């Protein structure tokens, strides 16, 4: 970011960060939490889609 701002091309940041972590360990931990939550949501959605597809393939008599 500093190289872009020093280059004098007139580039300005669009926004400023809401929260800036104190250290690299905190930043990587927050990234890991974000990745885990995203994987959980994706896994849940794919599981729901697979379950719906399996329920559609199941004969009507087996559902009761």
C-alpha positions as CSV (number, residue, x, y, z in Angstrom):
1,X,0.0,0.0,0.0
2,X,2.8,2.4,0.8
3,X,4.4,1.8,-2.6
4,X,1.2,2.7,-4.4
5,X,0.7,5.9,-2.3
6,X,4.4,6.9,-2.8
7,X,4.2,6.4,-6.6
8,X,2.4,9.7,-7.1
9,X,-0.2,8.3,-9.5
10,X,-2.9,10.0,-7.6
11,X,-4.1,6.7,-6.1
12,X,-6.1,7.2,-2.9
13,X,-7.5,4.5,-0.6
14,X,-11.2,3.9,-1.0
15,X,-11.8,3.2,2.7
16,X,-9.9,2.7,6.0
17,X,-10.0,-0.6,8.0
18,X,-12.6,-0.9,10.7
19,X,-10.4,-3.0,12.9
20,X,-6.6,-3.4,12.7
21,X,-5.3,-6.3,14.8
22,X,-2.4,-5.6,17.1
23,X,-0.1,-8.4,15.8
24,X,0.4,-10.9,13.1
25,X,-0.6,-13.8,15.4
26,X,-4.0,-12.1,16.0
27,X,-4.4,-11.4,12.3
28,X,-3.7,-15.0,11.3
29,X,-6.0,-16.3,14.1
30,X,-8.8,-14.2,12.9
31,X,-8.2,-15.4,9.3
32,X,-8.3,-19.0,10.5
33,X,-11.6,-18.4,12.3
34,X,-13.1,-16.7,9.2
35,X,-11.9,-19.7,7.1
36,X,-13.4,-22.2,9.5
37,X,-16.8,-20.4,9.6
38,X,-16.8,-20.2,5.8
39,X,-16.1,-23.9,5.4
40,X,-18.8,-24.7,8.0
41,X,-21.4,-22.7,6.1
42,X,-20.3,-24.2,2.8
43,X,-20.4,-27.7,4.2
44,X,-23.9,-27.1,5.7
45,X,-25.2,-25.8,2.4
46,X,-23.8,-28.6,0.4
47,X,-25.2,-31.2,2.9
48,X,-28.6,-29.6,2.7
49,X,-28.6,-29.8,-1.1
50,X,-27.4,-33.4,-1.1
51,X,-30.1,-34.3,1.4
52,X,-32.8,-32.7,-0.7
53,X,-31.6,-34.4,-3.8
54,X,-31.6,-37.8,-2.0
55,X,-35.1,-37.2,-0.7
56,X,-36.4,-36.4,-4.2
57,X,-34.9,-39.7,-5.5
58,X,-36.5,-41.7,-2.6
59,X,-39.8,-43.4,-3.5
60,X,-43.0,-42.1,-1.8
61,X,-43.7,-45.4,0.0
62,X,-40.3,-45.3,1.8
63,X,-40.8,-41.8,3.2
64,X,-43.7,-42.9,5.5
